[in-house]
Amino acid sequence: MQYFAREILRMMIAQPLEVTDRLTQFDVDCTVQGSGLSGQAGAIRHGLSHALTHYEPALRPVLKPHGFLTRDSRVVERKKYGRAKARKSFQFSKR
């Protein structure tokens, strides 16, 4: 938890353990790459929930209604040819 300085991100990561009453039962050590702190915290929460369901399948009905097992499928849109960014065009010049 040293990496995540903001309290809201720490709370977000601990949610699956709190909901299942397993907060003191596990020591979690994980590695994430890319994205920002918020995205990484969400990825850890999703991975931790998934690991809990593999460890104890009876926890799935507890975690599923809270949305911890749903992956956020949004990804960055690619840059298109002839454009400044994915959607932004270059400045139009009349002359």
Secondary structure, DSSP 4 states (H G I P E B T S, - for coil): --S--SHHHHHHHHHHHHHTT-TTT--------SS-HHHHHHHHHHHHHHHHHHH-GGGHHHHGGGTTT------PPPPPTTSSSSSPPPPP---
